[in-house]
Amino acid sequence: MSATPIVEIDGLSHSYGDRLALDEISLRVHPGEIFGLLGPNGGGKTTLFRILSTLIPVSKGRVSMFGQDLSADMQETRKQIGIVFQSPSLDKKLTVMENLRHQGHLYGLSGETLAARSIEMLDHVGLLDRSGEIVEKLSGGLQRRVEVAKAFLHRPRLLLLDEPSTGLDPGARKDLWDYLKDLRKQDGTTLLLTTHLMEEAERCDRLGVLDLGKLVALDSPDSLRSKIGGEMILARSRDATRLCEQIRLKFGGEPRVLDDTVRFERKNGHEFIARLVEAFPGQIDAITIGKPTLEDVFIQLTGHRFWNGVEREE
């Protein structure tokens, strides 16, 4: 990867009144990578997305894109980014091609150049044969691909995607990601996306994990999972707090209680289960074991579930 990052963020904070939405965020996004901002609602990822897409200004800290300070020239930055918002931005009463034509006009494209670009992008996302169809007649997955074609029409260096798989079934989600990776491969475009879906986060080269406005982890999905070390054991009990303390005293480690379940990591966990059940007869109602997931990583970092029941504006 190039030594010059596409995005550089240093000490970025943002508040809505008295509430701190972003707290001293620092990270780099490198050319050609797929970078994900993973977090629950209220974690801060939407606020960060809005700043990067120039919808709200930088109030504290520094953001540089393409080697230039974002606050110095937002207009120039906008020419080099494409944006796929979470909410649909298509005119559903127009055809696919008409949507692209109007998008092109916003970026100063016209005539043969616009026509060629539109055909190229629809071919990229597998919709050239649907160019004359009214958008509202397309499935949700196909409409999402039109959104990507629109955002990529002016050949941006950076494509920003806010929850790109929202509302898509698993098949459409996979298709969308196949097209995104093709775009990255063919044009070297950098992709930066927000997501709350673990499956989507797994497809990223690197992840910035956000919780309550803080960046709690920054690494590849594999590296994040490897930091847990062993296998994850989940023991459900009617008195999980008591069982947790007994496990800590007898076997050590750092077990945690979430709801009615004790969670902890252990190397060779499948061999350890028999010892655990034998040590606490009658106290364990159910037990499961598995390889660490990104949600396990999130719980270990924050002490709470990815979805903890707390919803707030980002």
C-alpha positions in Angstrom: 0.0 0.0 0.0 1.0 3.6 -0.7 2.8 5.5 2.1 0.3 8.3 1.7 -3.1 7.5 3.2 -6.3 8.4 1.4 -7.9 9.4 4.8 -6.0 10.6 7.8 -7.9 11.4 11.0 -6.1 12.8 14.1 -7.8 13.6 17.4 -11.2 14.1 15.9 -14.0 14.9 18.4 -17.6 16.0 17.8 -20.3 17.0 20.1 -24.1 17.6 19.8 -24.6 20.0 22.6 -23.4 18.4 25.8 -23.2 14.9 24.3 -19.9 13.8 23.0 -20.5 11.7 19.8 -16.8 11.3 18.8 -14.0 11.2 21.3 -10.4 11.8 20.1 -10.6 9.4 17.0 -7.4 8.8 15.1 -7.0 6.4 12.2 -5.6 6.0 8.6 -7.3 4.5 5.5 -4.9 3.4 2.8 -5.4 3.5 -1.0 -7.2 0.5 -2.4 -8.3 -1.0 0.9 -11.8 -1.8 2.1 -12.1 -0.2 5.5 -15.1 -0.7 7.8 -16.4 1.4 10.7 -18.1 -1.2 12.9 -20.3 -0.3 15.8 -23.8 -0.4 17.3 -26.3 2.5 16.9 -25.0 5.4 18.9 -21.4 4.3 18.6 -20.4 7.3 16.5 -19.9 5.8 13.1 -22.7 7.8 11.4 -21.3 11.1 12.8 -17.8 10.1 11.4 -19.4 9.2 8.0 -21.1 12.6 7.9 -17.9 14.4 8.5 -16.0 12.5 5.9 -18.8 13.1 3.4 -18.5 16.9 4.1 -22.1 17.0 5.5 -20.9 18.5 8.8 -17.7 20.4 9.4 -14.7 19.3 11.5 -15.1 21.1 14.9 -12.2 19.6 16.8 -9.2 17.7 15.5 -7.9 17.2 12.0 -9.1 15.3 8.9 -7.1 15.1 5.8 -8.3 13.4 2.6 -6.1 12.9 -0.5 -3.3 14.7 1.3 -5.3 17.9 1.8 -6.9 19.3 4.9 -10.7 18.6 4.7 -11.6 22.0 6.2 -9.5 23.9 3.7 -11.3 22.9 0.5 -14.5 20.8 0.9 -15.5 21.5 -2.7 -12.4 19.9 -4.2 -12.8 16.9 -1.8 -16.4 16.4 -3.0 -15.2 15.9 -6.6 -13.0 13.0 -5.5 -15.5 11.1 -3.3 -18.6 9.0 -4.2 -21.3 8.5 -1.6 -23.9 5.7 -1.1 -26.2 6.8 1.7 -28.2 4.5 3.9 -31.5 6.0 2.8 -32.3 5.6 -0.9 -31.3 8.6 -3.1 -32.8 7.4 -6.4 -35.7 9.0 -8.2 -37.9 5.9 -8.4 -40.2 7.4 -11.1 -37.2 7.7 -13.5 -35.4 5.0 -15.4 -32.1 3.6 -14.4 -30.3 5.6 -17.1 -32.2 8.8 -16.3 -31.0 8.6 -12.7 -27.4 8.3 -13.9 -27.9 11.1 -16.4 -29.1 13.5 -13.7 -26.2 12.5 -11.4 -23.7 13.1 -14.2 -25.0 16.7 -14.7 -24.3 17.4 -11.0 -20.7 16.6 -11.7 -20.4 18.6 -14.9 -20.6 15.5 -17.2 -22.6 15.7 -20.4 -22.9 14.5 -24.0 -20.8 11.5 -25.2 -18.7 11.5 -22.1 -21.7 11.1 -19.8 -23.3 8.5 -22.1 -20.1 6.4 -22.2 -19.6 6.6 -18.4 -23.2 5.6 -17.8 -22.9 2.6 -20.0 -19.6 1.6 -18.4 -20.9 1.8 -14.9 -24.1 -0.1 -15.6 -22.0 -2.7 -17.2 -19.8 -2.8 -14.1 -22.7 -3.5 -11.8 -24.5 -5.9 -14.2 -27.4 -3.6 -15.1 -26.8 -2.5 -18.6 -29.7 -4.6 -19.9 -32.0 -2.9 -17.3 -31.0 0.7 -18.2 -34.5 1.6 -19.6 -36.5 0.2 -16.7 -38.3 2.4 -14.1 -36.3 2.2 -10.8 -39.4 1.5 -8.6 -39.9 -1.8 -10.5 -36.5 -3.1 -9.6 -35.8 -5.3 -6.5 -34.1 -3.7 -3.5 -30.8 -5.4 -4.4 -30.9 -4.1 -7.9 -31.7 -0.6 -6.7 -28.7 -0.7 -4.4 -26.5 -1.5 -7.4 -28.0 1.5 -9.2 -26.9 3.6 -6.1 -23.4 2.3 -6.5 -23.3 3.1 -10.2 -24.5 6.6 -9.5 -21.9 7.2 -6.8 -19.1 5.8 -9.1 -20.1 7.7 -12.2 -17.5 10.4 -11.9 -14.8 7.9 -11.0 -14.1 8.9 -7.4 -10.9 7.9 -5.7 -12.9 7.1 -2.5 -16.3 5.5 -2.2 -18.1 6.1 1.1 -21.0 3.7 1.9 -23.3 4.1 4.9 -24.7 0.7 5.9 -24.6 -0.6 2.2 -26.5 -3.8 2.9 -29.5 -2.3 4.7 -32.7 -3.9 3.6 -31.1 -6.6 1.4 -31.6 -10.3 1.7 -28.5 -12.5 2.1 -28.3 -13.3 -1.7 -28.6 -9.6 -2.7 -26.0 -8.7 0.0 -23.5 -11.2 -1.4 -24.1 -9.9 -5.0 -23.6 -6.3 -3.9 -20.3 -7.2 -2.3 -19.1 -9.1 -5.3 -19.7 -5.9 -7.4 -18.0 -3.7 -4.9 -14.9 -5.9 -4.9 -14.9 -6.0 -8.7 -14.9 -2.1 -8.7 -12.0 -2.1 -6.3 -10.1 -4.6 -8.4 -10.7 -2.9 -11.7 -10.2 0.7 -10.6 -8.2 0.6 -7.4 -10.9 2.5 -5.6 -10.7 2.8 -1.8 -13.9 1.8 0.0 -14.9 3.1 3.4 -18.1 1.9 4.9 -20.1 1.9 8.1 -21.9 -1.3 9.3 -23.5 -2.9 12.3 -23.5 -6.3 10.5 -20.8 -8.8 11.6 -21.0 -10.6 8.3 -20.3 -7.4 6.4 -17.5 -6.5 8.7 -15.8 -9.8 8.0 -15.5 -8.7 4.3 -13.3 -5.7 5.2 -9.5 -5.6 5.0 -9.5 -3.6 8.3 -12.0 -2.4 10.9 -12.2 0.5 13.2 -14.5 -0.6 16.1 -16.5 2.3 17.6 -18.4 2.3 20.9 -19.9 5.3 22.6 -17.8 7.6 20.4 -14.5 5.9 21.1 -12.3 3.9 18.8 -11.8 0.7 20.9 -10.0 -1.4 18.3 -8.3 -1.0 14.9 -7.1 -4.1 12.9 -8.0 -6.7 10.4 -10.9 -9.1 11.4 -8.5 -12.0 11.7 -6.1 -10.1 13.9 -8.9 -8.9 16.1 -10.2 -12.4 16.6 -6.8 -13.8 17.3 -6.4 -11.5 20.3 -8.9 -13.5 22.2 -6.5 -16.4 22.0 -8.6 -19.6 22.7 -12.1 -20.7 22.2 -15.2 -19.0 23.6 -17.1 -21.0 26.2 -20.7 -19.9 27.1 -22.2 -21.4 30.3 -25.8 -20.6 31.0 -26.8 -20.7 34.7 -29.8 -19.6 36.9 -27.2 -17.9 39.1 -24.6 -16.7 36.6 -23.0 -14.2 38.9 -22.2 -16.9 41.5 -21.0 -19.3 38.9 -18.8 -16.7 37.4 -17.0 -16.0 40.7 -16.6 -19.7 41.3 -15.0 -20.2 37.9 -12.7 -17.3 38.5 -11.6 -18.7 41.9 -11.0 -22.2 40.7 -9.7 -21.8 37.1 -8.6 -18.1 37.0 -9.0 -16.0 33.9 -11.5 -13.2 33.4 -15.0 -14.7 33.0 -17.8 -12.2 32.4 -21.6 -12.3 33.1 -23.9 -11.2 30.4 -27.6 -11.8 31.1 -27.8 -15.4 32.4 -24.6 -16.5 30.8 -20.9 -16.7 31.9 -18.6 -16.1 29.0 -14.8 -16.8 29.0 -12.0 -17.9 26.7 -9.9 -21.0 27.1 -7.3 -22.7 25.1 -8.3 -26.3 24.2 -11.8 -25.4 25.3 -13.4 -28.6 24.1 -11.2 -30.5 26.6 -12.0 -28.1 29.4 -15.8 -28.4 29.2 -15.8 -31.8 31.0 -13.7 -30.3 33.9 -16.1 -27.4 34.1 -19.3 -29.4 34.3 -17.7 -31.8 36.8 -16.5 -28.9 39.0 -20.0 -27.4 39.3 -22.6 -30.1 39.1 -26.2 -28.9 38.7 -25.2 -25.3 38.3 -24.8 -25.2 34.5 -28.0 -25.4 32.5 -26.4 -25.3 29.1 -23.0 -24.9 27.6 -21.6 -24.1 24.2 -18.2 -23.6 22.6 -17.0 -22.0 19.4 -14.3 -20.0 17.7 -14.2 -16.3 18.6 -16.4 -14.0 16.5 -16.2 -10.3 16.0 -19.0 -9.9 18.5 -16.9 -11.8 21.1 -14.1 -9.3 20.4 -16.5 -6.4 20.9 -17.8 -7.9 24.2 -14.2 -8.4 25.5 -13.3 -4.8 24.6 -16.4 -3.1 26.0 -17.8 -5.4 28.6 -21.3 -5.4 26.9 -23.1 -6.9 24.0 -23.0 -5.3 20.6 -26.7 -4.6 21.0 -27.1 -3.5 24.6 -30.6 -2.0 24.3 -29.3 1.6 24.3 -30.3 3.6 21.3 -29.2 7.2 20.7 -28.6 9.5 17.9 -25.2 9.3 16.3 
